[in-house]
């Protein structure tokens, strides 16, 4: 059994020794992920086939609709910022693809090439983001659904189109929209987590965007307070695994003129269930 070390703060854990993830039982990884929400494994030497095989042991890999997979692969998507690029992919606080009817449960991200400095990723705990709100606001949010859309990022005129990165700046031909509870109940832990974000949630059900934005801005600011976040520093071979159902993340764009290449696989998830009081 791995003796995990805390990343800092109250969530996230790092494997303290350079352990080959291929030798770790999948159930041990799943249990640790349920406990810690975010796992980091330094120094992995995984081929593309190894990475895909390891991911498949944790769940069902899923296709990502807004980026092409690596040649010869169906599920592994390269996330690349070239040295000349101005914007990085995913460069705002979000949980992955919440605009799908069945958003991914888990993301695996493997560093292949990293800048000499910068390029870290921040993570925010959406369990605690919800628990810290006042009882009245928690009750209110538990009655609401969020209308999530890919168009805010992946349409050429989207409010957050730069979050698609320079390679995705032209905009996608088709967009996805899904209605999900603003507060979702985690299917494994049973805990309630805030499940809205500025870049994917267009509005709340029964409300206009203008009415929704002040609350969305407030919730985003509260969720991403410094004392609710941890930071992952990347090196070539670092592998991070996180639970999209209870975390948001932000890849920092603080390495101008340098290249960064990551390989990502997402695992299929369930349709989010609400947390309405009985």
N, C-alpha and C positions, 0 to 999 in steps of 0.2 A: 504494500500500500504506500502511496506517495504521502509524504508529510508536507503538506502545502504550506507556503508562506504567504501572508497577507501582502497584497500589493501596496496597501496603505488605505487609510479610511476604514470603512465598514464592509466593503465587498471587494471581490476580485482576489485571485490567488495565482501565484507563480510556482512552477515546479522548480525546486531549489537546486536540483542536479540536472545535468544534461542527459535526460532519460529519453530514449527513443520511443516516440509515441506509438510506434507500431507494436511495441512490446507491452503496452498497457491495455488491460481488458477494457472493452468498450463500456461495460456497466460501471466500472470505476470512474471513467470519465463522465458519464451521464450523471452519476450521483454527485460527483464533485461540482459539476455545472449547476445542478439544482441548488446546491448549498452556497456556491460562491458567485454564480451568475456569469463570471468571466474567468477564463483560465488562460495562462500564458506558459508556453513551452519554448525556452530558448534553445538555439543550436540544433535545430532539426535539419537533417540531410535527406529530404524527401524528394524522390523523383515525382513527375506528374502522376504516374500510375500509382505510386505509393500514396500520394496525397488523396487521390480519388478513392482508393480502396479504404483508407483510414476513415474518410468522411462517410462513405457508404456504411461503415460499421456502426456509425452513430445514429443514422437515420436515412431517410430517402432523399437523395440529392434532387434539387429542383432547378428548372431552367429559369434564367433571368431574362425578361423580355426586352430590356433596353441596352444591351451590350452584347457583342458577339463573343462566343466562347473561344478559347484557345484552339488553334487548328488541331483537328483530330479528337477533340473533346466535346462532350455535350453540355457539361455542367461547369467546368472550370473557366472562370472569366478573369482575364488579366486586367488589373486596374493600374493604368500607367499614366504618370504625368511626365511628359518630356521636359527637357531642360528649358525649351523655349516657351512652354505653356504658361499661361497666366493663372488659370483656374484649375483646381484639383477636383477630381470626381468625388461627389458626396460631401463637399466642403461646407456643411452646415449641420447643426444638431438634427438627428433623425433616428428612427428605427427603420430597418430595411423594408422597403416595398409594402408599406401598410395600406397602399391603394389596391392591393390584390384581395380577392375574396378569401383566399387562404394564404396569408403572409408567411414568409419563412419563419420557422421556429428558432433556428440556430444559424449562425454565420461562422465559417472558418476562414481565416485570412493568414496567408503565409507570405512573409517578406522574402523577395528575391533580390531586389536591389534597393538600397536606401541612401538618402543623402548623407553627406559627412556630418551634418548637424540639422536639427529640425525634423519635421515629418512625423512627430508623435501623434498618437490618437488618444483623445479624452473620452471617458465613458461616464454616464450619469445613471444613477439608480432610480428607476421609476416606481419601485415599491415605496421607497422613502419619500420620493417627490409627492406621492399621493398621501402618505401617512402624515406628512407635516402640514397639510392644509387644514383649515378650520373644519370642525364637524359640519357646519352649514354648507360650506363649499363642497366637501366630500359628498354630502347627500345630494346636492344639486347635480354634480358631475355624474354621479351614479345613475341619474335618470336620463342622461343625454347620450346620443350617438354622435360620432364624428363622421363627416362626409370627407373621405380621403380621395385624393386624385393625383395621378401622375403628372397632370398638366402643369402644376405649379413649378415643376422642375424640367420635365421632358418635352414640353411644348416650347417652340421658339420664342413665344411671347410670354412665357410663364413668369410669375413674379420672382421665382428663384432659378431661372434658367441657367445661371452660371454654375449652379451646384452640379449640373450634369458634366462639368469639366469642358475643356476646349474641344475635345473630340466629339462631345455630344451637343455642341452648341447649336447645330442646325435644327434640332427638334425632331421628335419621333412622329411617324405618320399616324399612329393610333395611340389613344390614351386609355387608361384604366381608371375606374372609379369604384370604390367600395365603401359601404356604410358599416362602421364598427363601433362597439361601445367605447365611450370616452374613458371608461375605467374597465379593464379586463381582468378576469379571474384566471390566474395561472393554472393550467391543467395538471401540473405536477405538484406544486407547492400549495396551491389553494389560496395564495396571497393576492391581494388586489394591487394593480399597477396602473398608473396613468398611461393612457395610450393615445395621445394626440401630439402633434408637432407642427411647428409653423410651416415647414416646407412640404408637408404632405396633407395636412388637414385644412381643407378649404374653409369649412364652417361647421357649426354644430347643427344637428337636425332641428328643424323648426325655426332656425334663425338665419339672418342674412350674414354675408361675409363681413360687412361693416359692423354688425352687432357682435360677431364672434371674435374679431381680431383683438380687441382689448383683453378679453379673457385668455385667448391663445397666447398673446404676448406675456401676460402675467404668469401663466402656467409654465411657459418655456423658461422664463427668467428664474422662477422658483426651482424648477427641476435641475437647472444647470448651475446652481450656486457652487462655489468652489468646495464647500464642505460636503457636497453630495457627489463629487467626482473623483475618479482616479485616472492616472495617466499610464499609457503603455509606450515604452521606448522600444523602437525596433532596431534589430540588427539582421543581417542576412541569415535566414534560417529560423527566425522567430515565428512561432505559430501562436495565434490567439483564437480562442473559441468563445463566443458569447451568445447569450440568450436574448433574442430580439423581443421576447414577450415581456421583458422587464428592464431593459436597458435602452438608452439612446447613446449614440456615439458621434464624435466630431473629429475627422482627420484634419490636422492642422496644415495650413498652407503657408509655411514659414521657411521655405527653402528655395527661393528664386534662383533660377539658373542651374538647378540640379535635377537629376532624374530619380524617379521613384517607381518601382514596379512591384506590385503585390499580386498574388493569385488568390482568388476568392471562390468558395463553394458555399452555396446556401442549402439548407435542409428544409424539406417541406414541413409546413405547419398546419394546424387546424384552424377552422374559422373561429375568431375570437368570441369568447363568451363573456357576457356582462357580469357586473358585480352589484346588481340592484338589490337593495335590502328586501327581505320578504315581508 
